[in-house]
Amino acid sequence: MLFGHPTARYKRVIFTLPDGNGSIIDEFMDQHTADPADRTLSLSVQIFCLKMATASERWVIDNLFNAVVLKNMPNLVTLRPDGLAPHIVGFPIIA
């Protein structure tokens, strides 16, 4: 659990959307308050998703020949076109 954990740097994380003109707002903004326990991290949802996708692609490339990763890959994340019973059934999910 991130929020409320004694070692968490931020009390809250906020994802910002582009403004009406398509401008990206606050890529990374550490909002300091008088109370350090009330700090907020603001991230652009667009930049966050792009960075996560780039990092994921890099991880895959870096681990193409890692025996441990290759062994466990089928259990990591799989496209399940019909869901995953009994949790979600009838439409595609990634789980």
N, CA, C and O atoms as CSV, one atom per row, in Angstrom:
chain,resi,resn,atom,element,x,y,z
A,1,MET,N,N,0.846,-1.180,0.000
A,1,MET,CA,C,0.000,0.000,0.000
A,1,MET,C,C,0.887,1.237,0.000
A,1,MET,O,O,1.719,1.400,0.893
A,2,LEU,N,N,0.725,2.100,-0.977
A,2,LEU,CA,C,1.539,3.304,-1.084
A,2,LEU,C,C,1.087,4.361,-0.086
A,2,LEU,O,O,1.899,4.887,0.675
A,3,PHE,N,N,-0.175,4.666,-0.088
A,3,PHE,CA,C,-0.660,5.779,0.711
A,3,PHE,C,C,-0.828,5.356,2.163
A,3,PHE,O,O,-1.433,4.326,2.462
A,4,GLY,N,N,-0.286,6.165,3.047
A,4,GLY,CA,C,-0.363,5.877,4.461
A,4,GLY,C,C,0.775,5.004,4.958
A,4,GLY,O,O,0.902,4.781,6.162
A,5,HIS,N,N,1.600,4.510,4.056
A,5,HIS,CA,C,2.743,3.704,4.476
A,5,HIS,C,C,3.775,4.630,5.100
A,5,HIS,O,O,4.005,5.727,4.590
A,6,PRO,N,N,4.398,4.214,6.188
A,6,PRO,CA,C,5.328,5.112,6.884
A,6,PRO,C,C,6.514,5.579,6.040
A,6,PRO,O,O,7.088,6.629,6.329
A,7,THR,N,N,6.897,4.829,5.004
A,7,THR,CA,C,8.052,5.233,4.199
A,7,THR,C,C,7.657,5.894,2.876
A,7,THR,O,O,8.529,6.231,2.075
A,8,ALA,N,N,6.362,6.084,2.636
A,8,ALA,CA,C,5.918,6.708,1.387
A,8,ALA,C,C,6.378,8.164,1.324
A,8,ALA,O,O,6.289,8.894,2.311
A,9,ARG,N,N,6.877,8.585,0.138
A,9,ARG,CA,C,7.326,9.977,-0.028
A,9,ARG,C,C,6.161,10.924,-0.222
A,9,ARG,O,O,6.280,12.115,0.064
A,10,TYR,N,N,5.037,10.418,-0.701
A,10,TYR,CA,C,3.901,11.269,-1.040
A,10,TYR,C,C,2.630,10.736,-0.401
A,10,TYR,O,O,2.434,9.528,-0.268
A,11,LYS,N,N,1.784,11.657,-0.015
A,11,LYS,CA,C,0.487,11.272,0.520
A,11,LYS,C,C,-0.474,10.955,-0.621
A,11,LYS,O,O,-1.369,10.121,-0.480
A,12,ARG,N,N,-0.278,11.629,-1.753
A,12,ARG,CA,C,-1.207,11.467,-2.864
A,12,ARG,C,C,-0.461,11.611,-4.185
A,12,ARG,O,O,0.501,12.373,-4.288
A,13,VAL,N,N,-0.919,10.868,-5.199
A,13,VAL,CA,C,-0.424,11.013,-6.561
A,13,VAL,C,C,-1.600,11.447,-7.415
A,13,VAL,O,O,-2.669,10.838,-7.381
A,14,ILE,N,N,-1.386,12.522,-8.192
A,14,ILE,CA,C,-2.434,13.067,-9.059
A,14,ILE,C,C,-1.971,12.935,-10.503
A,14,ILE,O,O,-0.845,13.307,-10.832
A,15,PHE,N,N,-2.839,12.404,-11.370
A,15,PHE,CA,C,-2.542,12.342,-12.799
A,15,PHE,C,C,-3.297,13.459,-13.504
A,15,PHE,O,O,-4.520,13.557,-13.398
A,16,THR,N,N,-2.555,14.306,-14.230
A,16,THR,CA,C,-3.173,15.423,-14.930
A,16,THR,C,C,-3.465,15.043,-16.373
A,16,THR,O,O,-2.772,14.213,-16.961
A,17,LEU,N,N,-4.482,15.650,-16.929
A,17,LEU,CA,C,-4.872,15.466,-18.322
A,17,LEU,C,C,-4.430,16.685,-19.114
A,17,LEU,O,O,-4.186,17.741,-18.530
A,18,PRO,N,N,-4.322,16.562,-20.443
A,18,PRO,CA,C,-3.967,17.744,-21.239
A,18,PRO,C,C,-5.056,18.811,-21.101
A,18,PRO,O,O,-6.231,18.500,-20.904
A,19,ASP,N,N,-4.639,20.074,-21.207
A,19,ASP,CA,C,-5.641,21.137,-21.161
A,19,ASP,C,C,-6.430,21.141,-22.474
A,19,ASP,O,O,-6.134,20.345,-23.365
A,20,GLY,N,N,-7.393,21.992,-22.606
A,20,GLY,CA,C,-8.254,22.034,-23.788
A,20,GLY,C,C,-7.514,22.297,-25.089
A,20,GLY,O,O,-8.045,22.013,-26.163
A,21,ASN,N,N,-6.294,22.835,-25.020
A,21,ASN,CA,C,-5.518,23.128,-26.220
A,21,ASN,C,C,-4.525,22.011,-26.558
A,21,ASN,O,O,-3.738,22.146,-27.495
A,22,GLY,N,N,-4.557,20.914,-25.803
A,22,GLY,CA,C,-3.647,19.802,-26.045
A,22,GLY,C,C,-2.300,19.939,-25.364
A,22,GLY,O,O,-1.412,19.112,-25.574
A,23,SER,N,N,-2.136,20.978,-24.547
A,23,SER,CA,C,-0.865,21.156,-23.834
A,23,SER,C,C,-0.787,20.178,-22.677
A,23,SER,O,O,-1.786,19.896,-22.015
A,24,ILE,N,N,0.404,19.669,-22.444
A,24,ILE,CA,C,0.617,18.753,-21.333
A,24,ILE,C,C,0.902,19.578,-20.087
A,24,ILE,O,O,1.715,20.501,-20.103
A,25,ILE,N,N,0.224,19.229,-19.023
A,25,ILE,CA,C,0.322,19.982,-17.783
A,25,ILE,C,C,1.147,19.199,-16.760
A,25,ILE,O,O,0.876,18.024,-16.515
A,26,ASP,N,N,2.140,19.840,-16.169
A,26,ASP,CA,C,2.895,19.302,-15.038
A,26,ASP,C,C,3.406,17.887,-15.258
A,26,ASP,O,O,2.847,16.924,-14.734
A,27,GLU,N,N,4.467,17.774,-16.032
A,27,GLU,CA,C,5.053,16.449,-16.234
A,27,GLU,C,C,5.395,15.810,-14.894
A,27,GLU,O,O,4.924,14.713,-14.595
A,28,PHE,N,N,6.189,16.467,-14.104
A,28,PHE,CA,C,6.475,16.019,-12.750
A,28,PHE,C,C,6.500,17.251,-11.868
A,28,PHE,O,O,7.295,18.163,-12.091
A,29,MET,N,N,5.654,17.281,-10.892
A,29,MET,CA,C,5.644,18.420,-9.995
A,29,MET,C,C,5.492,17.905,-8.570
A,29,MET,O,O,4.488,17.278,-8.231
A,30,ASP,N,N,6.470,18.167,-7.761
A,30,ASP,CA,C,6.456,17.768,-6.368
A,30,ASP,C,C,5.910,18.954,-5.592
A,30,ASP,O,O,6.603,19.954,-5.404
A,31,GLN,N,N,4.685,18.842,-5.148
A,31,GLN,CA,C,4.066,19.945,-4.433
A,31,GLN,C,C,4.407,19.844,-2.951
A,31,GLN,O,O,3.901,18.979,-2.236
A,32,HIS,N,N,5.277,20.750,-2.506
A,32,HIS,CA,C,5.672,20.755,-1.100
A,32,HIS,C,C,4.669,21.576,-0.307
A,32,HIS,O,O,4.235,22.645,-0.736
A,33,THR,N,N,4.320,21.069,0.824
A,33,THR,CA,C,3.425,21.786,1.719
A,33,THR,C,C,4.162,22.036,3.030
A,33,THR,O,O,5.273,21.548,3.239
A,34,ALA,N,N,3.534,22.790,3.892
A,34,ALA,CA,C,4.138,23.050,5.195
A,34,ALA,C,C,4.313,21.746,5.969
A,34,ALA,O,O,5.244,21.611,6.763
A,35,ASP,N,N,3.431,20.802,5.738
A,35,ASP,CA,C,3.500,19.502,6.400
A,35,ASP,C,C,4.045,18.476,5.412
A,35,ASP,O,O,3.343,18.121,4.465
A,36,PRO,N,N,5.278,17.983,5.596
A,36,PRO,CA,C,5.868,17.018,4.662
A,36,PRO,C,C,5.031,15.752,4.498
A,36,PRO,O,O,5.129,15.070,3.477
A,37,ALA,N,N,4.211,15.435,5.497
A,37,ALA,CA,C,3.369,14.246,5.416
A,37,ALA,C,C,2.204,14.446,4.461
A,37,ALA,O,O,1.462,13.501,4.191
A,38,ASP,N,N,2.025,15.677,3.935
A,38,ASP,CA,C,0.909,15.987,3.048
A,38,ASP,C,C,1.397,16.293,1.626
A,38,ASP,O,O,0.716,17.006,0.890
A,39,ARG,N,N,2.561,15.771,1.229
A,39,ARG,CA,C,3.131,16.051,-0.089
A,39,ARG,C,C,2.359,15.327,-1.185
A,39,ARG,O,O,1.866,14.216,-0.990
A,40,THR,N,N,2.265,15.981,-2.346
A,40,THR,CA,C,1.549,15.443,-3.487
A,40,THR,C,C,2.474,15.405,-4.694
A,40,THR,O,O,3.220,16.353,-4.938
A,41,LEU,N,N,2.425,14.312,-5.449
A,41,LEU,CA,C,3.163,14.197,-6.695
A,41,LEU,C,C,2.167,14.290,-7.831
A,41,LEU,O,O,1.210,13.518,-7.888
A,42,SER,N,N,2.386,15.228,-8.734
A,42,SER,CA,C,1.509,15.430,-9.875
A,42,SER,C,C,2.226,14.989,-11.141
A,42,SER,O,O,3.337,15.444,-11.413
A,43,LEU,N,N,1.601,14.103,-11.922
A,43,LEU,CA,C,2.195,13.555,-13.137
A,43,LEU,C,C,1.239,13.695,-14.310
A,43,LEU,O,O,0.029,13.527,-14.160
A,44,SER,N,N,1.783,14.001,-15.468
A,44,SER,CA,C,0.988,13.977,-16.692
A,44,SER,C,C,0.676,12.521,-17.014
A,44,SER,O,O,1.590,11.702,-17.109
A,45,VAL,N,N,-0.593,12.190,-17.183
A,45,VAL,CA,C,-0.966,10.810,-17.489
A,45,VAL,C,C,-0.391,10.382,-18.845
A,45,VAL,O,O,-0.037,9.217,-19.021
A,46,GLN,N,N,-0.297,11.308,-19.799
A,46,GLN,CA,C,0.268,10.973,-21.112
A,46,GLN,C,C,1.745,10.611,-20.999
A,46,GLN,O,O,2.178,9.587,-21.527
A,47,ILE,N,N,2.505,11.438,-20.322
A,47,ILE,CA,C,3.941,11.187,-20.196
A,47,ILE,C,C,4.184,9.950,-19.343
A,47,ILE,O,O,5.073,9.156,-19.652
A,48,PHE,N,N,3.415,9.773,-18.284
A,48,PHE,CA,C,3.552,8.587,-17.439
A,48,PHE,C,C,3.347,7.310,-18.267
A,48,PHE,O,O,4.142,6.375,-18.173
A,49,CYS,N,N,2.295,7.273,-19.066
A,49,CYS,CA,C,2.013,6.080,-19.885
A,49,CYS,C,C,3.098,5.852,-20.932
A,49,CYS,O,O,3.507,4.714,-21.160
A,50,LEU,N,N,3.566,6.917,-21.568
A,50,LEU,CA,C,4.640,6.772,-22.555
A,50,LEU,C,C,5.916,6.234,-21.903
A,50,LEU,O,O,6.580,5.359,-22.460
A,51,LYS,N,N,6.254,6.755,-20.729
A,51,LYS,CA,C,7.460,6.288,-20.036
A,51,LYS,C,C,7.313,4.841,-19.581
A,51,LYS,O,O,8.276,4.075,-19.641
A,52,MET,N,N,6.130,4.459,-19.129
A,52,MET,CA,C,5.907,3.071,-18.716
A,52,MET,C,C,6.005,2.131,-19.921
A,52,MET,O,O,6.593,1.054,-19.820
A,53,ALA,N,N,5.432,2.534,-21.056
A,53,ALA,CA,C,5.508,1.702,-22.260
A,53,ALA,C,C,6.954,1.568,-22.731
A,53,ALA,O,O,7.389,0.475,-23.094
A,54,THR,N,N,7.691,2.659,-22.726
A,54,THR,CA,C,9.101,2.626,-23.137
A,54,THR,C,C,9.915,1.737,-22.201
A,54,THR,O,O,10.734,0.938,-22.656
A,55,ALA,N,N,9.694,1.876,-20.913
A,55,ALA,CA,C,10.418,1.051,-19.938
A,55,ALA,C,C,10.070,-0.425,-20.106
A,55,ALA,O,O,10.941,-1.285,-19.976
A,56,SER,N,N,8.810,-0.724,-20.393
A,56,SER,CA,C,8.391,-2.116,-20.603
A,56,SER,C,C,9.055,-2.702,-21.837
A,56,SER,O,O,9.528,-3.839,-21.810
A,57,GLU,N,N,9.095,-1.935,-22.914
A,57,GLU,CA,C,9.744,-2.405,-24.139
A,57,GLU,C,C,11.233,-2.653,-23.902
A,57,GLU,O,O,11.782,-3.648,-24.374
A,58,ARG,N,N,11.875,-1.759,-23.179
A,58,ARG,CA,C,13.300,-1.913,-22.871
A,58,ARG,C,C,13.527,-3.159,-22.017
A,58,ARG,O,O,14.487,-3.897,-22.235
A,59,TRP,N,N,12.634,-3.395,-21.034
A,59,TRP,CA,C,12.759,-4.566,-20.175
A,59,TRP,C,C,12.664,-5.847,-21.006
A,59,TRP,O,O,13.440,-6.781,-20.803
A,60,VAL,N,N,11.715,-5.888,-21.939
A,60,VAL,CA,C,11.566,-7.074,-22.785
A,60,VAL,C,C,12.835,-7.305,-23.594
A,60,VAL,O,O,13.335,-8.428,-23.655
A,61,ILE,N,N,13.355,-6.261,-24.211
A,61,ILE,CA,C,14.590,-6.389,-25.004
A,61,ILE,C,C,15.750,-6.844,-24.127
A,61,ILE,O,O,16.526,-7.714,-24.523
A,62,ASP,N,N,15.871,-6.260,-22.938
A,62,ASP,CA,C,16.969,-6.607,-22.032
A,62,ASP,C,C,16.878,-8.041,-21.512
A,62,ASP,O,O,17.881,-8.612,-21.083
A,63,ASN,N,N,15.680,-8.622,-21.551
A,63,ASN,CA,C,15.487,-9.948,-20.972
A,63,ASN,C,C,15.128,-11.022,-21.985
A,63,ASN,O,O,14.638,-12.087,-21.609
A,64,LEU,N,N,15.367,-10.755,-23.275
A,64,LEU,CA,C,15.027,-11.718,-24.322
A,64,LEU,C,C,15.677,-13.082,-24.105
A,64,LEU,O,O,15.103,-14.107,-24.474
A,65,PHE,N,N,16.857,-13.101,-23.516
A,65,PHE,CA,C,17.592,-14.352,-23.358
A,65,PHE,C,C,17.821,-14.722,-21.891
A,65,PHE,O,O,18.661,-15.569,-21.586
A,66,ASN,N,N,17.079,-14.093,-20.992
A,66,ASN,CA,C,17.182,-14.385,-19.570
A,66,ASN,C,C,16.384,-15.663,-19.276
A,66,ASN,O,O,15.161,-15.681,-19.414
A,67,ALA,N,N,17.082,-16.724,-18.873
A,67,ALA,CA,C,16.443,-18.032,-18.676
A,67,ALA,C,C,15.321,-17.988,-17.643
A,67,ALA,O,O,14.285,-18.626,-17.835
A,68,VAL,N,N,15.506,-17.257,-16.568
A,68,VAL,CA,C,14.480,-17.180,-15.525
A,68,VAL,C,C,13.234,-16.478,-16.058
A,68,VAL,O,O,12.113,-16.927,-15.823
A,69,VAL,N,N,13.434,-15.388,-16.769
A,69,VAL,CA,C,12.305,-14.645,-17.340
A,69,VAL,C,C,11.588,-15.509,-18.369
A,69,VAL,O,O,10.359,-15.584,-18.356
A,70,LEU,N,N,12.325,-16.159,-19.254
A,70,LEU,CA,C,11.708,-16.996,-20.281
A,70,LEU,C,C,10.897,-18.128,-19.660
A,70,LEU,O,O,9.826,-18.474,-20.159
A,71,LYS,N,N,11.399,-18.698,-18.587
A,71,LYS,CA,C,10.692,-19.784,-17.908
A,71,LYS,C,C,9.374,-19.290,-17.308
A,71,LYS,O,O,8.368,-19.999,-17.345
A,72,ASN,N,N,9.380,-18.081,-16.758
A,72,ASN,CA,C,8.204,-17.570,-16.046
A,72,ASN,C,C,7.280,-16.712,-16.906
A,72,ASN,O,O,6.182,-16.376,-16.464
A,73,MET,N,N,7.689,-16.350,-18.110
A,73,MET,CA,C,6.899,-15.459,-18.965
A,73,MET,C,C,5.456,-15.945,-19.186
A,73,MET,O,O,4.536,-15.129,-19.137
A,74,PRO,N,N,5.230,-17.245,-19.426
A,74,PRO,CA,C,3.840,-17.674,-19.654
A,74,PRO,C,C,2.920,-17.398,-18.471
A,74,PRO,O,O,1.705,-17.307,-18.645
A,75,ASN,N,N,3.476,-17.263,-17.276
A,75,ASN,CA,C,2.656,-17.007,-16.091
A,75,ASN,C,C,2.594,-15.530,-15.721
A,75,ASN,O,O,1.896,-15.154,-14.779
A,76,LEU,N,N,3.319,-14.692,-16.455
A,76,LEU,CA,C,3.401,-13.281,-16.092
A,76,LEU,C,C,2.134,-12.531,-16.499
A,76,LEU,O,O,1.315,-12.187,-15.646
A,77,VAL,N,N,1.975,-12.284,-17.756
A,77,VAL,CA,C,0.828,-11.550,-18.260
A,77,VAL,C,C,0.400,-12.191,-19.577
A,77,VAL,O,O,1.222,-12.413,-20.466
A,78,THR,N,N,-0.881,-12.483,-19.691
A,78,THR,CA,C,-1.370,-13.162,-20.881
A,78,THR,C,C,-2.677,-12.526,-21.340
A,78,THR,O,O,-3.531,-12.181,-20.524
A,79,LEU,N,N,-2.820,-12.378,-22.636
A,79,LEU,CA,C,-4.104,-11.947,-23.194
A,79,LEU,C,C,-5.068,-13.112,-23.065
A,79,LEU,O,O,-4.784,-14.221,-23.519
A,80,ARG,N,N,-6.191,-12.857,-22.452
A,80,ARG,CA,C,-7.206,-13.888,-22.261
A,80,ARG,C,C,-8.477,-13.400,-22.958
A,80,ARG,O,O,-9.253,-12.636,-22.383
A,81,PRO,N,N,-8.686,-13.850,-24.210
A,81,PRO,CA,C,-9.785,-13.327,-25.033
A,81,PRO,C,C,-11.166,-13.499,-24.420
A,81,PRO,O,O,-12.065,-12.707,-24.704
A,82,ASP,N,N,-11.354,-14.515,-23.584
A,82,ASP,CA,C,-12.670,-14.764,-22.995
A,82,ASP,C,C,-12.726,-14.453,-21.508
A,82,ASP,O,O,-13.671,-14.848,-20.826
A,83,GLY,N,N,-11.723,-13.750,-21.001
A,83,GLY,CA,C,-11.691,-13.420,-19.580
A,83,GLY,C,C,-10.948,-14.463,-18.775
A,83,GLY,O,O,-10.234,-15.300,-19.325
A,84,LEU,N,N,-11.124,-14.405,-17.468
A,84,LEU,CA,C,-10.476,-15.338,-16.555
A,84,LEU,C,C,-11.482,-15.726,-15.483
A,84,LEU,O,O,-11.674,-15.018,-14.495
A,85,ALA,N,N,-12.123,-16.880,-15.708
A,85,ALA,CA,C,-13.147,-17.351,-14.770
A,85,ALA,C,C,-12.505,-17.679,-13.426
A,85,ALA,O,O,-11.366,-18.145,-13.416
A,86,PRO,N,N,-13.146,-17.471,-12.335
A,86,PRO,CA,C,-14.494,-16.943,-12.180
A,86,PRO,C,C,-14.543,-15.428,-12.030
A,86,PRO,O,O,-15.607,-14.875,-11.754
A,87,HIS,N,N,-13.419,-14.750,-12.205
A,87,HIS,CA,C,-13.333,-13.312,-11.906
A,87,HIS,C,C,-14.044,-12.457,-12.933
A,87,HIS,O,O,-14.968,-11.716,-12.597
A,88,ILE,N,N,-13.621,-12.552,-14.184
A,88,ILE,CA,C,-14.214,-11.769,-15.270
A,88,ILE,C,C,-14.393,-12.717,-16.441
A,88,ILE,O,O,-13.434,-13.356,-16.872
A,89,VAL,N,N,-15.592,-12.814,-16.954
A,89,VAL,CA,C,-15.877,-13.744,-18.036
A,89,VAL,C,C,-16.634,-13.033,-19.153
A,89,VAL,O,O,-17.504,-12.200,-18.896
A,90,GLY,N,N,-16.292,-13.371,-20.399
A,90,GLY,CA,C,-17.095,-12.891,-21.515
A,90,GLY,C,C,-16.474,-11.786,-22.347
A,90,GLY,O,O,-17.008,-11.439,-23.400
A,91,PHE,N,N,-15.363,-11.227,-21.902
A,91,PHE,CA,C,-14.687,-10.227,-22.732
A,91,PHE,C,C,-13.207,-10.280,-22.453
A,91,PHE,O,O,-12.789,-10.762,-21.401
A,92,PRO,N,N,-12.400,-9.785,-23.391
A,92,PRO,CA,C,-10.947,-9.921,-23.273
A,92,PRO,C,C,-10.358,-9.105,-22.133
A,92,PRO,O,O,-10.772,-7.978,-21.864
A,93,ILE,N,N,-9.385,-9.708,-21.478
A,93,ILE,CA,C,-8.630,-9.035,-20.427
A,93,ILE,C,C,-7.159,-9.416,-20.565
A,93,ILE,O,O,-6.810,-10.339,-21.302
A,94,ILE,N,N,-6.327,-8.711,-19.865
A,94,ILE,CA,C,-4.918,-9.067,-19.760
A,94,ILE,C,C,-4.692,-9.382,-18.278
A,94,ILE,O,O,-4.923,-8.541,-17.409
A,95,ALA,N,N,-4.244,-10.590,-18.015
A,95,ALA,CA,C,-4.056,-11.012,-16.614
A,95,ALA,C,C,-2.952,-12.034,-16.530
A,95,ALA,O,O,-2.638,-12.515,-15.441
